[in-house]
Amino acid sequence: MSAIEKTVAETPERVEASHEVTREPERYAVPPVDIYEEDDRLVVLADLPGVTRDGLSVQVEQGILTIEGRVARETPGNLLSREFELVPFFRQFRLTETVDTDKIRASLQHGVLRLDLPKAEEAKPRRIPIEA
């Protein structure tokens, strides 16, 4: 069984209860990911073009791995017109108990996030010796 069961479908709620909603709720882009398994870990590669380390948040809470990325909007000179909107990235995965969440490592290079999710010791495959 894979240590990542499924993508969590919900996006975060960003509406304050005390204010009347007059604008469209914030939209999110779902970053494409590749997930592969090695003997001792799962590896998640997520494409987050334009996201820097300062604009990236990766956290695990109650078995949910959350990736959030924001693209910095840097415009040289004075902005006169904007015809496209850069939306933040958001994706969640439910982890099983086979992932050692205390040892997860993350790195970001050229807009690609790499997450190493080590397997818990009891989840790693091992060879059983046969006694004579």
Secondary structure, 3 states (H helix, E strand, C coil): CCCEEEEECCCCCCCCCCCCCCCCCCCCECCCEEEEECCCEEEEEEECCCEEEEEEEEEEECCEEEEEEEECCCCCCCCCCCCCCCCCEEEEEEECCCECHHHCEEEEECCEEEEEEEECHHHCCCCCCCCC
